[in-house]
């Protein structure tokens, strides 16, 4: 692989792909160590045990080695299989919300991220006893451990993107290594156009025109993308990969860029930043102030979510009334 990348470098000097070789060298031995995978599985299961919708298969340590991993067998359909969910009466929107909550908690709060969430590794099922919908998370070989500095900067960046604070978008993008390419960095992170980022990604829905524009521009900006990927922290590379895989699932399910996903992210960012502030102060009064501010910010998000739901219910009611008026039932 290294030889091929060096050959490409000779032919196309503007493309910088040596970071790909470095990441492969670092991650491949970890993915092939099944004891490491078992430890990761148990760690994430403990870390997210408060999510009753998450199932991580149990590890049978007495029958496992570095080359063989024996896990509990769990059945389910792939997370992008809408037909399976409809047949089993699993709410697609609920699964999408659960997936967003789970990954927001991993990235922003814990800094321990499952980095291979393709549909074969994320299953859905009805719990055999309770009948509740569950997400089954498989393949725990590849995790990214985020440094505290990176995690907090990433929290600040996403909050800035959600609330359209463009000065802070620039500042935290540059802190994460984007330099003058921060507009491209923000677009790659959100998979939105720079115009949408400026107008507010949580306010402006994704359109087919915008998607087409992004795809056509990707080839145009390939040298800049290559340059950017070679300069951002190595932690960012697997986060990009994870974001793209999750976004692909959302597109397939038809739940991409919903308001609820941004609200879940914002909640986790608020909690993570408040926890960091409380950890770094010894003043009881200051910790109390931070806790009150945190509670107020979370209350604002809950209120905003409630208003969105009410608006959605009212819209559904209006649409239903309009349909009944246009198509009266004949007696």
C-alpha positions as a Python dict, from the first residue, in 0.01 Angstrom:
ca = {
    (1, 'X'): (0, 0, 0),
    (2, 'X'): (284, 238, 90),
    (3, 'X'): (451, 174, -249),
    (4, 'X'): (127, 250, -435),
    (5, 'X'): (72, 575, -243),
    (6, 'X'): (432, 685, -310),
    (7, 'X'): (380, 611, -681),
    (8, 'X'): (64, 823, -684),
    (9, 'X'): (257, 1099, -506),
    (10, 'X'): (518, 1098, -782),
    (11, 'X'): (252, 1125, -1054),
    (12, 'X'): (33, 1377, -872),
    (13, 'X'): (248, 1581, -629),
    (14, 'X'): (-50, 1795, -522),
    (15, 'X'): (-223, 1491, -369),
    (16, 'X'): (-104, 1412, -17),
    (17, 'X'): (-207, 1061, 88),
    (18, 'X'): (75, 940, 312),
    (19, 'X'): (-155, 994, 611),
    (20, 'X'): (-361, 702, 476),
    (21, 'X'): (-61, 469, 502),
    (22, 'X'): (20, 590, 855),
    (23, 'X'): (-339, 533, 973),
    (24, 'X'): (-356, 186, 815),
    (25, 'X'): (-28, 86, 983),
    (26, 'X'): (-158, 202, 1320),
    (27, 'X'): (-513, 62, 1302),
    (28, 'X'): (-472, -274, 1125),
    (29, 'X'): (-295, -453, 1414),
    (30, 'X'): (-566, -329, 1655),
    (31, 'X'): (-845, -459, 1432),
    (32, 'X'): (-678, -801, 1411),
    (33, 'X'): (-639, -833, 1791),
    (34, 'X'): (-967, -990, 1904),
    (35, 'X'): (-889, -953, 2275),
    (36, 'X'): (-865, -578, 2213),
    (37, 'X'): (-1203, -596, 2037),
    (38, 'X'): (-1356, -776, 2335),
    (39, 'X'): (-1224, -515, 2578),
    (40, 'X'): (-1363, -236, 2360),
    (41, 'X'): (-1704, -408, 2350),
    (42, 'X'): (-1721, -434, 2729),
    (43, 'X'): (-1598, -78, 2775),
    (44, 'X'): (-1863, 74, 2544),
    (45, 'X'): (-2136, -146, 2696),
    (46, 'X'): (-2048, -13, 3043),
    (47, 'X'): (-2009, 343, 2917),
    (48, 'X'): (-2354, 349, 2753),
    (49, 'X'): (-2539, 121, 2997),
    (50, 'X'): (-2796, 398, 3063),
    (51, 'X'): (-2926, 352, 2706),
    (52, 'X'): (-3179, 72, 2737),
    (53, 'X'): (-3210, 62, 2357),
    (54, 'X'): (-2846, -49, 2307),
    (55, 'X'): (-2739, -414, 2296),
    (56, 'X'): (-2371, -508, 2290),
    (57, 'X'): (-2328, -887, 2262),
    (58, 'X'): (-2165, -1055, 2561),
    (59, 'X'): (-1804, -1179, 2530),
    (60, 'X'): (-1718, -1538, 2631),
    (61, 'X'): (-1366, -1474, 2756),
    (62, 'X'): (-1293, -1835, 2852),
    (63, 'X'): (-1326, -1933, 2484),
    (64, 'X'): (-1154, -1629, 2330),
    (65, 'X'): (-794, -1559, 2225),
    (66, 'X'): (-612, -1292, 2021),
    (67, 'X'): (-714, -1482, 1706),
    (68, 'X'): (-1060, -1609, 1808),
    (69, 'X'): (-1342, -1409, 1966),
    (70, 'X'): (-1659, -1583, 2082),
    (71, 'X'): (-1958, -1356, 2136),
    (72, 'X'): (-2325, -1396, 2213),
    (73, 'X'): (-2533, -1456, 1898),
    (74, 'X'): (-2789, -1179, 1839),
    (75, 'X'): (-3025, -1166, 1541),
    (76, 'X'): (-3150, -852, 1372),
    (77, 'X'): (-3188, -662, 1048),
    (78, 'X'): (-2937, -412, 914),
    (79, 'X'): (-2995, -57, 1027),
    (80, 'X'): (-3052, 67, 671),
    (81, 'X'): (-3316, -198, 593),
    (82, 'X'): (-3645, -3, 596),
    (83, 'X'): (-3843, -306, 476),
    (84, 'X'): (-3722, -512, 774),
    (85, 'X'): (-3820, -233, 1014),
    (86, 'X'): (-4163, -192, 858),
    (87, 'X'): (-4227, -569, 869),
    (88, 'X'): (-4127, -578, 1237),
    (89, 'X'): (-4308, -252, 1326),
    (90, 'X'): (-3987, -73, 1425),
    (91, 'X'): (-4006, 308, 1412),
    (92, 'X'): (-3742, 431, 1163),
    (93, 'X'): (-3734, 782, 1314),
    (94, 'X'): (-3689, 642, 1664),
    (95, 'X'): (-3395, 427, 1548),
    (96, 'X'): (-3236, 730, 1381),
    (97, 'X'): (-3278, 934, 1702),
    (98, 'X'): (-3129, 653, 1912),
    (99, 'X'): (-2831, 625, 1677),
    (100, 'X'): (-2771, 1001, 1702),
    (101, 'X'): (-2791, 995, 2083),
    (102, 'X'): (-2554, 699, 2105),
    (103, 'X'): (-2285, 853, 1884),
    (104, 'X'): (-2321, 1201, 2034),
    (105, 'X'): (-2257, 1046, 2375),
    (106, 'X'): (-1953, 856, 2246),
    (107, 'X'): (-1797, 1153, 2068),
    (108, 'X'): (-1878, 1458, 2279),
    (109, 'X'): (-1912, 1317, 2631),
    (110, 'X'): (-1682, 1014, 2649),
    (111, 'X'): (-1432, 1062, 2365),
    (112, 'X'): (-1438, 688, 2291),
    (113, 'X'): (-1583, 631, 1945),
    (114, 'X'): (-1684, 319, 1753),
    (115, 'X'): (-1545, 406, 1410),
    (116, 'X'): (-1699, 145, 1181),
    (117, 'X'): (-2079, 194, 1194),
    (118, 'X'): (-2158, 54, 848),
    (119, 'X'): (-2496, -126, 824),
    (120, 'X'): (-2340, -471, 870),
    (121, 'X'): (-2213, -364, 1213),
    (122, 'X'): (-2532, -192, 1332),
    (123, 'X'): (-2840, -414, 1357),
    (124, 'X'): (-3192, -342, 1478),
    (125, 'X'): (-3438, -580, 1640),
    (126, 'X'): (-3735, -610, 1871),
    (127, 'X'): (-3627, -726, 2218),
    (128, 'X'): (-3749, -1086, 2252),
    (129, 'X'): (-3899, -1019, 2598),
    (130, 'X'): (-4000, -652, 2618),
    (131, 'X'): (-4076, -600, 2248),
    (132, 'X'): (-3891, -265, 2253),
    (133, 'X'): (-3675, -166, 1955),
    (134, 'X'): (-3302, -214, 2012),
    (135, 'X'): (-2980, -124, 1832),
    (136, 'X'): (-2723, -405, 1829),
    (137, 'X'): (-2365, -276, 1796),
    (138, 'X'): (-2110, -519, 1649),
    (139, 'X'): (-1741, -520, 1544),
    (140, 'X'): (-1557, -333, 1817),
    (141, 'X'): (-1209, -364, 1671),
    (142, 'X'): (-1169, -2, 1562),
    (143, 'X'): (-1222, 276, 1817),
    (144, 'X'): (-1085, 629, 1827),
    (145, 'X'): (-983, 767, 2166),
    (146, 'X'): (-1013, 1146, 2158),
    (147, 'X'): (-786, 1367, 2363),
    (148, 'X'): (-966, 1604, 2598),
    (149, 'X'): (-842, 1910, 2408),
    (150, 'X'): (-968, 1772, 2076),
    (151, 'X'): (-1302, 1661, 2223),
    (152, 'X'): (-1372, 2001, 2379),
    (153, 'X'): (-1273, 2193, 2064),
    (154, 'X'): (-1497, 1959, 1864),
    (155, 'X'): (-1784, 2027, 2108),
    (156, 'X'): (-1737, 2402, 2066),
    (157, 'X'): (-1719, 2368, 1688),
    (158, 'X'): (-2045, 2174, 1660),
    (159, 'X'): (-2224, 2412, 1894),
    (160, 'X'): (-2102, 2700, 1678),
    (161, 'X'): (-2226, 2523, 1362),
    (162, 'X'): (-2567, 2445, 1513),
    (163, 'X'): (-2622, 2799, 1643),
    (164, 'X'): (-2459, 2965, 1337),
    (165, 'X'): (-2184, 3150, 1524),
    (166, 'X'): (-1953, 3195, 1227),
    (167, 'X'): (-1669, 3363, 1419),
    (168, 'X'): (-1644, 3061, 1646),
    (169, 'X'): (-1684, 2823, 1350),
    (170, 'X'): (-1370, 2982, 1206),
    (171, 'X'): (-1184, 2984, 1540),
    (172, 'X'): (-1251, 2622, 1636),
    (173, 'X'): (-1202, 2492, 1281),
    (174, 'X'): (-858, 2653, 1283),
    (175, 'X'): (-785, 2510, 1629),
    (176, 'X'): (-857, 2169, 1476),
    (177, 'X'): (-599, 2223, 1201),
    (178, 'X'): (-809, 2361, 915),
    (179, 'X'): (-614, 2691, 886),
    (180, 'X'): (-743, 2898, 589),
    (181, 'X'): (-941, 2598, 460),
    (182, 'X'): (-1192, 2630, 746),
    (183, 'X'): (-1492, 2685, 509),
    (184, 'X'): (-1408, 2358, 332),
    (185, 'X'): (-1359, 2189, 670),
    (186, 'X'): (-1704, 2299, 788),
    (187, 'X'): (-1862, 2179, 464),
    (188, 'X'): (-1690, 1839, 487),
    (189, 'X'): (-1794, 1798, 849),
    (190, 'X'): (-2161, 1880, 789),
    (191, 'X'): (-2192, 1762, 426),
    (192, 'X'): (-2362, 2095, 360),
    (193, 'X'): (-2278, 2384, 127),
    (194, 'X'): (-2099, 2689, 266),
    (195, 'X'): (-2414, 2890, 197),
    (196, 'X'): (-2618, 2652, 416),
    (197, 'X'): (-2354, 2661, 690),
    (198, 'X'): (-2378, 3043, 693),
    (199, 'X'): (-2759, 3038, 696),
    (200, 'X'): (-2781, 2771, 966),
    (201, 'X'): (-2762, 2393, 915),
    (202, 'X'): (-3028, 2334, 1180),
    (203, 'X'): (-3266, 2575, 1006),
    (204, 'X'): (-3221, 2501, 633),
    (205, 'X'): (-3324, 2151, 514),
    (206, 'X'): (-3103, 1961, 270),
    (207, 'X'): (-3227, 1979, -89),
    (208, 'X'): (-3153, 1763, -393),
    (209, 'X'): (-2993, 2068, -558),
    (210, 'X'): (-2757, 2116, -265),
    (211, 'X'): (-2662, 1747, -263),
    (212, 'X'): (-2586, 1762, -636),
    (213, 'X'): (-2378, 2077, -587),
    (214, 'X'): (-2174, 1911, -312),
    (215, 'X'): (-2105, 1601, -523),
    (216, 'X'): (-1994, 1807, -823),
    (217, 'X'): (-1771, 2031, -611),
    (218, 'X'): (-1601, 1737, -438),
    (219, 'X'): (-1398, 1655, -752),
    (220, 'X'): (-1312, 2023, -807),
    (221, 'X'): (-1173, 2061, -455),
    (222, 'X'): (-992, 1726, -435),
    (223, 'X'): (-641, 1880, -401),
    (224, 'X'): (-763, 2107, -118),
    (225, 'X'): (-942, 1815, 49),
    (226, 'X'): (-621, 1611, 28),
    (227, 'X'): (-423, 1899, 179),
    (228, 'X'): (-677, 1944, 459),
    (229, 'X'): (-681, 1573, 550),
    (230, 'X'): (-302, 1572, 573),
    (231, 'X'): (-303, 1860, 824),
    (232, 'X'): (-593, 1791, 1062),
    (233, 'X'): (-523, 1585, 1378),
    (234, 'X'): (-516, 1209, 1312),
    (235, 'X'): (-819, 1172, 1542),
    (236, 'X'): (-1021, 1374, 1292),
    (237, 'X'): (-974, 1120, 1012),
    (238, 'X'): (-1174, 844, 1178),
    (239, 'X'): (-1434, 1099, 1293),
    (240, 'X'): (-1480, 1200, 928),
    (241, 'X'): (-1523, 834, 836),
    (242, 'X'): (-1773, 777, 1117),
    (243, 'X'): (-1973, 1087, 1024),
    (244, 'X'): (-1992, 976, 659),
    (245, 'X'): (-2113, 626, 751),
    (246, 'X'): (-2378, 761, 988),
    (247, 'X'): (-2491, 1015, 729),
    (248, 'X'): (-2523, 738, 470),
    (249, 'X'): (-2754, 547, 707),
    (250, 'X'): (-2964, 860, 764),
    (251, 'X'): (-2995, 919, 388),
    (252, 'X'): (-3111, 560, 333),
    (253, 'X'): (-3365, 588, 615),
    (254, 'X'): (-3480, 931, 496),
    (255, 'X'): (-3401, 1095, 832),
    (256, 'X'): (-3098, 1304, 736),
    (257, 'X'): (-3028, 1630, 920),
    (258, 'X'): (-3344, 1618, 1126),
    (259, 'X'): (-3381, 1879, 1400),
    (260, 'X'): (-3379, 1605, 1667),
    (261, 'X'): (-3028, 1493, 1568),
    (262, 'X'): (-2892, 1846, 1611),
    (263, 'X'): (-3070, 1880, 1947),
    (264, 'X'): (-2915, 1554, 2073),
    (265, 'X'): (-2571, 1676, 1968),
    (266, 'X'): (-2625, 2011, 2135),
    (267, 'X'): (-2735, 1847, 2462),
    (268, 'X'): (-2421, 1634, 2471),
    (269, 'X'): (-2199, 1934, 2392),
    (270, 'X'): (-2356, 2136, 2676),
    (271, 'X'): (-2313, 1849, 2923),
    (272, 'X'): (-1952, 1781, 2817),
    (273, 'X'): (-1842, 2146, 2837),
    (274, 'X'): (-2018, 2198, 3173),
    (275, 'X'): (-1855, 1885, 3317),
    (276, 'X'): (-1512, 2008, 3205),
    (277, 'X'): (-1568, 2348, 3366),
    (278, 'X'): (-1687, 2193, 3694),
    (279, 'X'): (-1388, 1958, 3700),
    (280, 'X'): (-1149, 2253, 3670),
    (281, 'X'): (-1288, 2472, 3946),
    (282, 'X'): (-1264, 2428, 4323),
    (283, 'X'): (-1521, 2695, 4407),
    (284, 'X'): (-1858, 2560, 4523),
    (285, 'X'): (-2025, 2883, 4408),
    (286, 'X'): (-1870, 2859, 4061),
    (287, 'X'): (-1971, 2493, 4025),
    (288, 'X'): (-2325, 2588, 4126),
    (289, 'X'): (-2329, 2865, 3865),
    (290, 'X'): (-2208, 2622, 3597),
    (291, 'X'): (-2475, 2366, 3696),
    (292, 'X'): (-2751, 2629, 3685),
    (293, 'X'): (-2632, 2752, 3346),
    (294, 'X'): (-2617, 2393, 3218),
    (295, 'X'): (-2971, 2321, 3345),
    (296, 'X'): (-3101, 2642, 3186),
    (297, 'X'): (-2940, 2566, 2849),
    (298, 'X'): (-3078, 2211, 2851),
    (299, 'X'): (-3422, 2349, 2944),
    (300, 'X'): (-3405, 2585, 2645),
    (301, 'X'): (-3331, 2290, 2415),
    (302, 'X'): (-3618, 2088, 2567),
    (303, 'X'): (-3852, 2383, 2512),
    (304, 'X'): (-3733, 2423, 2153),
    (305, 'X'): (-3789, 2050, 2092),
    (306, 'X'): (-4140, 2073, 2241),
    (307, 'X'): (-4223, 2366, 2012),
    (308, 'X'): (-4100, 2170, 1709),
    (309, 'X'): (-4320, 1875, 1806),
    (310, 'X'): (-4625, 2095, 1857),
    (311, 'X'): (-4559, 2263, 1523),
    (312, 'X'): (-4527, 1920, 1360),
    (313, 'X'): (-4853, 1798, 1516),
    (314, 'X'): (-5035, 2112, 1407),
    (315, 'X'): (-4898, 2077, 1055),
    (316, 'X'): (-5009, 1712, 1044),
    (317, 'X'): (-5355, 1814, 1166),
    (318, 'X'): (-5382, 2087, 901),
    (319, 'X'): (-5273, 1846, 625),
    (320, 'X'): (-5525, 1586, 743),
    (321, 'X'): (-5804, 1845, 749),
    (322, 'X'): (-5709, 1969, 403),
    (323, 'X'): (-5714, 1615, 261),
    (324, 'X'): (-6054, 1548, 416),
    (325, 'X'): (-6188, 1874, 268),
    (326, 'X'): (-6044, 1802, -79),
    (327, 'X'): (-6153, 1437, -79),
    (328, 'X'): (-6481, 1417, 116),
    (329, 'X'): (-6600, 1069, 202),
    (330, 'X'): (-6902, 975, -6),
    (331, 'X'): (-7202, 831, 182),
}
